[in-house]
Amino acid sequence: MTEPIKTTTQLPHDVHPEHHLTSSAMLQDVVIGLSDGLTVPFALAAGLSGAVSSSSLVITAGLAEIVAGSIAMGLGGYLAGRTEVEHYASELGREHREVQEVPDKERVEVDELLADMGLSAETRRQAVAELTADPEQWVKFMMKYELGLEEPDPRQAPKSAVTISLAYAVGGLIPLSAYFMTDTPQQGLAWSAAITLVCLFVFGYFKSRMTGQPPVAGAVKMAVVGALAAAAAFGIARAVGG
């Protein structure tokens, strides 16, 4: 008796590996909070260094700005998250009404969307019939492919508020820390500029690398923006203060 031949299918070893960035809301919130936290308090401290002679005044004003800024940034993140949820809910309700009240028009829109994807007329007819058979799936399809909306997480708004606030506070304390260890605002500014520009360069490098941009160019851009903001604030304070 001849035994059956056993065959195994092996995947090729040279399958092309794909590397994609899985963007998360937390990563975006950290980037927003940290980038603003590094630049805004740095510019404020630099401006004050050109107008006052006491490091304690710079520290007091800097801490006040960090507290106010972190609260404002966190509130902004919360409101943005809530607005996204409310906007999605509003559009979802509108799509449900349109599917119920003008189904023929909505079927035409589905057919047009599928045509833009390159499907043939015969395939589109079958796809439209299957998609529109279930109102829930029909509405989800329209939300995603007609409006380009993904359902947001309703719990994300408070998470964003906390993340952005903490990231802003951490970023703001970095340039301000130099003033705790120096005797004059000018000495504090020199150390603050060195520390902050290094942090901006490193932060810009990794931010650009994670988002698929040229890392060195992103690092230089981030550092230049921070330096220009601080220089402008310092120059204005010097000019106004005489």
SULSULCOR-V782121 format. One record per backbone hydrogen bond with DSSP energy under -1.0 kcal/mol. CO is the residue of the C=O (numbers start at 0). NH is the residue of the N-H. If there is no record, write none. Layout:
co | nh
CO | NH
CO | NH
//
This chain:
co | nh
20 | 22
23 | 27
24 | 28
25 | 29
26 | 30
27 | 31
28 | 32
29 | 33
30 | 34
31 | 35
32 | 36
33 | 37
34 | 38
35 | 39
38 | 42
39 | 43
40 | 44
41 | 45
42 | 46
43 | 47
44 | 48
47 | 50
47 | 51
53 | 57
54 | 58
55 | 59
56 | 60
57 | 61
58 | 62
59 | 63
60 | 64
61 | 65
62 | 66
63 | 67
64 | 68
65 | 69
66 | 70
67 | 71
68 | 72
69 | 73
70 | 74
71 | 75
72 | 76
73 | 77
74 | 78
75 | 79
76 | 80
77 | 81
78 | 82
79 | 83
80 | 84
81 | 85
82 | 86
83 | 87
84 | 88
85 | 89
86 | 90
87 | 91
88 | 92
89 | 93
90 | 94
91 | 95
92 | 96
93 | 97
94 | 98
95 | 99
96 | 100
97 | 101
101 | 105
102 | 106
103 | 107
104 | 108
105 | 109
106 | 110
107 | 111
108 | 112
109 | 113
110 | 114
111 | 115
113 | 118
114 | 117
119 | 123
120 | 124
121 | 125
122 | 126
123 | 127
124 | 128
125 | 129
126 | 130
127 | 131
133 | 137
134 | 138
135 | 139
136 | 140
137 | 141
138 | 142
139 | 143
140 | 144
141 | 145
141 | 146
142 | 148
152 | 155
154 | 158
155 | 159
156 | 160
157 | 161
158 | 162
159 | 163
160 | 164
161 | 165
162 | 166
163 | 167
164 | 168
165 | 169
166 | 170
167 | 171
168 | 172
171 | 175
172 | 176
175 | 178
176 | 179
183 | 187
184 | 188
185 | 189
186 | 190
187 | 191
188 | 192
189 | 193
190 | 194
191 | 195
192 | 196
193 | 197
194 | 198
195 | 199
196 | 200
197 | 201
198 | 202
199 | 203
200 | 204
201 | 205
202 | 206
203 | 207
204 | 208
205 | 209
206 | 210
207 | 212
213 | 217
214 | 218
215 | 219
216 | 220
217 | 221
218 | 222
219 | 223
220 | 224
221 | 225
222 | 226
223 | 227
224 | 228
225 | 229
226 | 230
227 | 231
228 | 232
229 | 233
230 | 234
231 | 235
232 | 236
233 | 237
234 | 238
235 | 239
236 | 240
//
